[in-house]
Amino acid sequence: MIDRRIDSPVGPGPQPLRVVLLAYDGMNLLDLAGPLQALTTANRSAVAGDPARYETIVASGRGGPVVTSSGLPVVTVPVTALGDVPIDTLIAPGGCWGEEFDVEPALRDFIIARAKSVRRLCSVCTGAFLLAAAGQLDGHRVATHWAWLDKLKRQHPTLDVDADSIFIRDGSLWTSAGVSSGIDLTLALIEEDFGPRIAIDAARQMVVFMKRAGGQSQFSVPLAAQTKDHAFVELHAWMAANFGSDLSVPRLAERACMAPRTFARVYSAKVGQTPAKTVERMRLEAACRALEETNLPLKSVAVQSGYGDEQRLRRAFQRQFGTNPVTHRARFSRH
């Protein structure tokens, strides 16, 4: 565990890491509340008598109440009140009233002024537009909500926009996908600051899925396929319930009431990948979930997820993640 809290200039012991979360009218409530709750939950697990791990400040351009997209107001302090207050981490939530992200000049200017002095600069969802408008993402690999990818690319062509990842760390820049992924990003920040045990404890207390790796997809495999076409929804549900069965193209074609060659062609055209690729991704997702959420031995995980034996499971993990199932479990298991 690496404790990154700074030593107090006026008193003994480490001081909390100061995290400033920006707010503005029309932002998504969960983009702000998710990271804020994760940081607060990490504080609650501190040993009695120890200082809090984080100090959080919600700031807006003008201060006072801002109205979120859900209509709930949030009380804030003005960014001008922060003056030269040291900031460890600066987070820009996302959200907006309409179909275009309107950058608030006061927040853009604040980011420009403070970007070089903060240890980490982060965004949630369309908060990436705010960081990009401040010139902080040029040339970097970034994530944002899947529905806003094309707009971000068009407005900021120098960005390497990732269409899939839940969150991305590129040096001191952390960007995340839509809405709830801000929780995943914040749990990763907590892990970097205080180690995996604190982050896992926070995830358990919040009753959220165990920390998802930044490279994981914004969608589960069936959901990602369904967003492209609804034709094979029932087939995907059957596949997910029968990993141990024959999931070859002829068998899947039979379930879909199509000839094998026709099925393979139509499936690839509608879903955007071959049936075999979907099977592989679904099995890998099931194996990850089993490793993270159960104590099953690797042999049982391999059988349950359709790999049959440990060797095939290990090869799949190495091919996809560049690691092995044991390492994955050690990093992400809740047990």
Order of alpha helices (4+ residues) and beta strands (2+ residues): beta-alpha-beta-beta-beta-beta-alpha-beta-alpha-beta-alpha-beta-beta-beta-alpha-alpha-alpha-alpha-alpha-alpha-alpha-alpha-alpha-alpha
